[in-house]
Amino acid sequence: MKICMLDPLFYPYFGGTEKVVYEVGKRLVKERGYEISVLTSMIPQAKGIKREEIEGMTVYRSPSIYLDKLPSLLPPPFTISPLLPLDLLQQEADVFHVHNRFWYYLGTLAIIKLLQGKKLMLTIHNARPRGIAPATDFFGGLYDDTLGRLVFSACDRINSTSRGALEATIPTSMRGKCTVIYNGVDTKAFNPKKGGGSVRKEFGIGDSPLILSNGRLVTQKGFNYLLEAFAKLKKKERDAKLLIIGKGPLKEQLLEQARRLKISDSFFITTGIPEADLPCYYNAADLFVLPSLYEPSAVVLYEALSCGKPIIATNIGGSPEIVSKDCGFIVPLRDPTALCEKMEGLLNDDALRRKLGAASRKRAVEKFDWSIIAKEWDLSYRQLF
């Protein structure tokens, strides 16, 4: 079967959606015999290469304007590809699979459905915006209620990366053509056996308790609440350290908050970590915390599971579906006290951390390995015919 993935950003750019398309796409090629093409934007990281083979997938990059400084309503980077309709007409595929409903407009869908007469699939990677920012929530919701609804109607099949994202985004009348296919993780790469000693040495952590989080430094990730919780924790666990992997506009604000809370000497922010080194950061930590206010299906939760970490996450989006009760704790949003209590409880109970960590690893291997997810994509494609 020939599939054309439509994603405005792709490798070597690696956000959550791009990682999903990359990991599942290459497995559909190698394990399922698919022919996969990816039609995407030309980005600076691609160094002008318009066509190349990546992991058996053929990547086509359409000439684009690349914008990395935008208002918060449109989180950067954002691309404008004026020649996309012409490039789309040159693609041969049985199914065109859209991975960003906000970027591909009705003209794009008309080319696929009317001019080419092909099957159209959509994956909901981002749920209806809620709790991000007033403007983003309003205009994102308005889009889904107007143009987005037309997009949903045009699709032959809709996949969602969590039940929460599906129910928050897709009208009830259209859910008959929908299914939930979670994101995943490379359980061989993200393995508890890969040590984290080098990370502890790099940050001078030694044997101190280490709490890890990972995500863009933006309001929706709720890191300000994590810092408040960590400041409370430090009153009892004086040696505890907090490390956040991420970059974004709130970096200086978070560092200033840490100074105000007098925890600067125990708080670190890092970024630019090669993918191959990420497991070492998870394995260096005693537990993983994701305090998000909006989270459809966080790839970092799957990675933490696969590295056998006990997890604390907020009760939002797909997080309660990913982190089952035997793997960690789900706490209310914007609640530093609840976060602190769970972190303290885990740090003081070695047996519980080991028990939850073992369950996390088992859940990742049995339910969320990328090969399992690729098999579910394969089934979803075949149900179109």
C-alpha positions as CSV (number, residue, x, y, z in Angstrom):
1,M,0.0,0.0,0.0
2,K,1.2,3.5,-0.8
3,I,0.8,6.2,1.9
4,C,1.6,9.9,1.6
5,M,2.1,11.5,4.9
6,L,1.3,15.2,5.0
7,D,3.1,17.0,7.9
8,P,4.3,20.6,7.6
9,L,7.4,19.8,9.7
10,F,9.5,16.7,9.5
11,Y,13.0,15.3,10.2
12,P,15.5,16.8,11.0
13,Y,13.0,18.9,13.0
14,F,11.8,16.6,15.8
15,G,8.7,17.7,17.7
16,G,6.2,15.2,19.0
17,T,4.2,14.8,15.8
18,E,7.3,14.5,13.7
19,K,8.7,11.8,15.9
20,V,5.5,9.8,15.6
21,V,5.4,10.0,11.8
22,Y,9.1,9.1,11.6
23,E,9.0,6.2,14.0
24,V,5.8,4.6,12.7
25,G,6.6,5.4,9.0
26,K,9.9,3.6,9.0
27,R,8.3,0.6,10.7
28,L,5.5,0.5,8.1
29,V,8.2,0.3,5.5
30,K,10.5,-2.3,7.1
31,E,8.0,-4.5,8.9
32,R,4.8,-4.1,6.9
33,G,6.0,-3.6,3.3
34,Y,4.4,-0.2,2.8
35,E,5.6,2.5,0.4
36,I,5.8,5.7,2.4
37,S,6.3,9.2,1.1
38,V,6.3,12.4,3.3
39,L,5.4,15.7,1.8
40,T,6.6,18.5,4.1
41,S,8.0,22.0,4.1
42,M,11.5,23.1,3.3
43,I,13.1,24.0,6.6
44,P,16.6,25.5,7.3
45,Q,17.7,22.2,9.0
46,A,17.2,20.3,5.7
47,K,19.9,22.4,4.1
48,G,18.1,22.8,0.8
49,I,17.7,19.1,0.1
50,K,14.3,18.8,-1.8
51,R,14.1,15.0,-2.0
52,E,15.8,12.3,0.0
53,E,15.4,8.8,1.3
54,I,15.1,8.5,5.1
55,E,14.7,5.1,6.7
56,G,13.1,3.8,3.6
57,M,10.7,6.7,3.3
58,T,10.8,9.2,0.4
59,V,10.8,12.7,1.8
60,Y,9.7,15.6,-0.5
61,R,10.2,19.2,0.7
62,S,8.1,22.0,-0.8
63,P,9.7,25.4,-1.1
64,S,8.6,27.3,2.0
65,I,8.8,30.5,4.1
66,Y,10.0,29.5,7.5
67,L,8.9,31.6,10.5
68,D,10.3,31.0,13.9
69,K,9.2,34.2,15.6
70,L,5.4,34.4,16.0
71,P,2.8,35.5,18.5
72,S,1.8,32.8,21.1
73,L,-1.4,32.1,19.1
74,L,0.8,30.4,16.5
75,P,3.6,28.5,18.3
76,P,6.7,28.5,16.1
77,P,8.1,27.3,13.9
78,F,5.4,27.9,11.2
79,T,5.8,27.5,7.5
80,I,4.1,28.8,4.4
81,S,4.4,26.6,1.3
82,P,2.8,28.4,-1.7
83,L,3.7,25.5,-4.2
84,L,2.2,22.8,-2.0
85,P,-0.9,22.2,-4.3
86,L,1.4,21.6,-7.3
87,D,3.7,19.3,-5.3
88,L,0.6,17.4,-3.9
89,L,-0.7,16.7,-7.4
90,Q,2.6,14.9,-8.2
91,Q,2.2,12.5,-5.3
92,E,1.0,9.0,-6.0
93,A,-0.7,7.2,-3.1
94,D,-3.6,5.1,-2.0
95,V,-4.1,7.1,1.1
96,F,-3.2,10.7,2.0
97,H,-2.6,11.0,5.8
98,V,-2.9,14.5,7.3
99,H,-1.1,15.1,10.5
100,N,-2.0,18.8,11.2
101,R,-5.6,19.9,10.7
102,F,-4.7,23.6,11.3
103,W,-2.2,23.8,8.5
104,Y,-3.8,21.9,5.6
105,Y,-6.7,23.9,4.3
106,L,-9.8,23.0,2.3
107,G,-8.0,23.5,-1.0
108,T,-5.5,20.8,-0.1
109,L,-8.3,18.4,0.8
110,A,-10.1,19.2,-2.4
111,I,-7.1,18.2,-4.4
112,I,-7.0,14.9,-2.6
113,K,-10.7,14.1,-2.6
114,L,-12.0,15.7,-5.8
115,L,-9.1,15.8,-8.3
116,Q,-7.3,12.6,-7.2
117,G,-10.2,10.7,-5.7
118,K,-8.1,9.2,-3.0
119,K,-8.8,8.2,0.6
120,L,-8.1,10.8,3.2
121,M,-7.1,10.0,6.8
122,L,-6.5,12.5,9.7
123,T,-4.7,11.9,12.9
124,I,-5.6,14.2,15.9
125,H,-2.2,14.9,17.5
126,N,-3.5,18.0,19.2
127,A,-6.8,18.1,21.0
128,R,-9.1,21.1,20.9
129,P,-7.1,23.8,22.7
130,R,-8.1,24.3,26.3
131,G,-6.1,25.8,29.1
132,I,-3.2,27.0,26.8
133,A,-4.0,30.7,26.6
134,P,-7.2,32.7,26.2
135,A,-6.5,33.7,22.5
136,T,-5.3,30.2,21.6
137,D,-8.3,28.5,23.2
138,F,-10.8,30.9,21.6
139,F,-9.4,30.8,18.0
140,G,-8.5,27.1,18.1
141,G,-12.0,26.3,19.3
142,L,-13.5,28.6,16.7
143,Y,-11.5,26.8,14.0
144,D,-12.6,23.4,15.1
145,D,-16.2,24.5,15.1
146,T,-16.1,26.0,11.6
147,L,-13.3,25.0,9.1
148,G,-12.2,22.1,11.3
149,R,-15.6,20.6,11.2
150,L,-15.4,20.6,7.4
151,V,-12.0,18.9,7.6
152,F,-13.4,16.2,9.9
153,S,-16.3,15.6,7.5
154,A,-14.0,15.3,4.5
155,C,-11.9,12.6,6.1
156,D,-12.7,8.9,5.4
157,R,-11.1,8.0,8.7
158,I,-9.9,9.8,11.8
159,N,-7.4,8.5,14.3
160,S,-6.7,10.2,17.7
161,T,-3.7,9.7,19.9
162,S,-5.9,9.4,23.0
163,R,-9.5,9.0,24.0
164,G,-9.4,12.3,25.8
165,A,-8.3,14.1,22.6
166,L,-10.9,12.4,20.5
167,E,-13.8,13.3,22.8
168,A,-12.6,16.9,23.2
169,T,-12.2,17.5,19.5
170,I,-14.5,15.4,17.3
171,P,-18.3,16.0,17.2
172,T,-20.3,13.0,18.5
173,S,-22.0,12.5,15.1
174,M,-18.6,11.8,13.4
175,R,-17.1,9.4,15.9
176,G,-18.3,6.3,14.1
177,K,-15.3,6.7,11.7
178,C,-12.8,7.4,14.5
179,T,-10.4,5.2,16.5
180,V,-7.8,5.7,19.2
181,I,-4.2,4.8,18.3
182,Y,-1.8,5.9,21.0
183,N,1.7,7.3,20.4
184,G,4.6,5.0,21.3
185,V,8.2,4.5,22.2
186,D,11.3,2.5,21.0
187,T,11.5,0.2,24.0
188,K,14.9,-1.1,22.9
189,A,16.4,2.4,22.9
190,F,14.6,3.7,26.0
191,N,15.7,0.9,28.3
192,P,16.3,1.0,32.0
193,K,19.6,-0.8,31.5
194,K,21.2,2.3,30.0
195,G,22.9,4.0,32.9
196,G,22.4,7.6,34.0
197,G,25.6,8.0,35.9
198,S,27.1,10.4,33.3
199,V,24.1,12.7,33.6
200,R,24.4,12.9,37.4
201,K,28.1,13.6,37.1
202,E,27.5,16.3,34.5
203,F,25.2,18.3,36.8
204,G,27.0,17.4,40.0
205,I,24.0,15.6,41.4
206,G,25.9,12.6,42.9
207,D,23.6,10.4,44.9
208,S,20.9,13.1,45.5
209,P,17.3,12.4,44.7
210,L,16.6,13.6,41.1
211,I,13.2,14.6,39.7
212,L,13.0,14.9,35.9
213,S,10.6,16.5,33.5
214,N,10.7,17.1,29.8
215,G,8.7,19.5,27.6
216,R,8.6,22.9,25.9
217,L,9.0,25.8,28.3
218,V,5.5,27.2,27.6
219,T,2.6,28.0,29.9
220,Q,0.6,24.8,29.0
221,K,3.3,22.6,30.5
222,G,2.6,23.9,34.0
223,F,6.3,24.0,35.0
224,N,5.6,27.0,37.3
225,Y,3.5,24.7,39.4
226,L,6.2,22.1,39.5
227,L,8.7,24.7,40.8
228,E,6.3,25.7,43.5
229,A,5.9,22.0,44.5
230,F,9.6,21.5,44.4
231,A,10.2,24.4,46.7
232,K,7.8,22.8,49.2
233,L,9.6,19.5,48.8
234,K,13.0,21.1,49.5
235,K,11.9,22.0,53.0
236,K,11.9,18.2,53.8
237,E,14.1,16.7,51.1
238,R,17.0,19.2,51.2
239,D,19.3,17.2,48.8
240,A,16.6,16.8,46.1
241,K,17.3,18.2,42.6
242,L,15.0,19.0,39.7
243,L,16.0,18.8,36.0
244,I,13.8,20.0,33.1
245,I,14.7,19.1,29.5
246,G,13.3,21.8,27.3
247,K,13.5,25.1,25.5
248,G,11.0,27.9,25.0
249,P,10.0,31.4,25.8
250,L,9.5,30.9,29.5
251,K,13.1,29.9,30.3
252,E,14.2,33.1,32.0
253,Q,10.8,33.4,33.8
254,L,11.3,29.9,35.3
255,L,14.9,30.7,36.3
256,E,13.7,33.9,38.0
257,Q,10.9,32.0,39.8
258,A,13.6,29.5,41.0
259,R,15.7,32.4,42.3
260,R,12.6,33.9,44.1
261,L,11.8,30.5,45.7
262,K,15.5,30.1,46.7
263,I,15.9,26.8,44.9
264,S,18.3,27.9,42.1
265,D,21.1,25.8,43.3
266,S,19.0,22.6,42.9
267,F,17.2,23.4,39.7
268,F,18.6,22.8,36.1
269,I,17.3,23.4,32.6
270,T,19.0,21.7,29.7
271,T,18.3,21.2,26.0
272,G,19.9,20.1,22.7
273,I,20.3,16.5,23.8
274,P,20.9,14.0,21.0
275,E,18.0,11.5,20.8
276,A,20.4,8.6,21.5
277,D,21.4,10.2,24.9
278,L,17.8,10.9,26.1
279,P,17.4,7.5,27.8
280,C,20.4,8.3,30.0
281,Y,18.5,11.3,31.4
282,Y,15.4,9.3,32.2
283,N,17.6,6.6,33.8
284,A,19.4,9.2,35.9
285,A,16.2,10.2,37.6
286,D,14.3,8.7,40.5
287,L,10.9,9.7,39.2
288,F,9.4,11.6,36.3
289,V,6.8,14.4,36.6
290,L,4.7,16.0,33.9
291,P,2.6,18.9,35.4
292,S,0.8,19.9,32.1
293,L,-2.4,21.9,31.8
294,Y,-2.9,20.6,28.2
295,E,-1.6,17.2,27.0
296,P,-3.3,15.1,24.3
297,S,-0.8,12.3,24.3
298,A,2.7,13.2,25.5
299,V,5.5,11.2,23.9
300,V,7.7,11.9,27.0
301,L,5.3,9.8,29.1
302,Y,5.9,6.8,26.9
303,E,9.6,7.4,27.1
304,A,9.5,7.6,30.9
305,L,7.4,4.4,31.1
306,S,9.9,2.6,28.8
307,C,12.8,3.6,31.1
308,G,10.9,2.1,34.1
309,K,10.2,5.3,35.9
310,P,7.4,5.9,38.4
311,I,5.4,8.8,37.0
312,I,3.4,11.7,38.4
313,A,1.2,13.4,35.8
314,T,-1.8,15.8,35.9
315,N,-5.4,14.8,35.2
316,I,-5.6,16.2,31.7
317,G,-6.0,14.9,28.2
318,G,-4.5,11.5,27.5
319,S,-2.2,11.4,30.5
320,P,-4.5,9.2,32.7
321,E,-4.9,6.8,29.8
322,I,-1.1,6.4,29.4
323,V,-0.1,6.3,33.1
324,S,-2.2,3.6,34.6
325,K,-2.6,3.4,38.4
326,D,0.1,0.7,38.7
327,C,2.7,3.0,37.1
328,G,2.3,6.2,39.1
329,F,-0.1,8.9,40.2
330,I,-2.5,11.3,38.6
331,V,-2.9,14.6,40.4
332,P,-5.2,17.6,39.9
333,L,-4.1,20.5,37.7
334,R,-2.5,23.6,39.2
335,D,-2.0,21.8,42.5
336,P,1.6,22.2,43.9
337,T,0.6,20.7,47.2
338,A,-0.6,17.4,45.6
339,L,2.5,17.3,43.4
340,C,4.7,17.8,46.4
341,E,3.0,15.1,48.4
342,K,3.3,12.5,45.7
343,M,7.0,13.4,45.0
344,E,7.8,13.2,48.7
345,G,6.0,9.9,49.1
346,L,7.9,8.3,46.2
347,L,11.3,9.6,47.2
348,N,10.8,8.1,50.7
349,D,9.6,4.7,49.5
350,D,12.2,2.7,47.6
351,A,10.0,-0.4,47.3
352,L,7.1,1.6,45.9
353,R,9.4,3.2,43.3
354,R,10.7,-0.1,42.2
355,K,7.2,-1.6,42.0
356,L,5.8,1.3,39.9
357,G,8.9,1.4,37.8
358,A,8.7,-2.3,36.9
359,A,5.0,-1.9,36.0
360,S,5.9,1.1,33.8
361,R,8.4,-0.8,31.8
362,K,6.0,-3.8,31.4
363,R,3.3,-1.4,30.2
364,A,5.5,0.2,27.6
365,V,6.8,-3.1,26.2
366,E,3.4,-4.8,26.0
367,K,1.2,-1.8,24.8
368,F,3.3,1.1,23.4
369,D,6.3,-0.3,21.5
370,W,6.4,1.5,18.1
371,S,6.0,-1.9,16.3
372,I,2.7,-2.4,18.1
373,I,1.6,1.1,17.1
374,A,2.6,0.5,13.5
375,K,0.5,-2.6,13.4
376,E,-2.5,-0.6,14.6
377,W,-1.9,2.0,11.9
378,D,-1.7,-0.8,9.3
379,L,-5.1,-2.1,10.5
380,S,-6.6,1.4,10.3
381,Y,-5.4,1.9,6.7
382,R,-6.8,-1.5,5.6
383,Q,-10.2,-0.6,7.1
384,L,-10.4,2.2,4.5
385,F,-10.9,-0.3,1.7
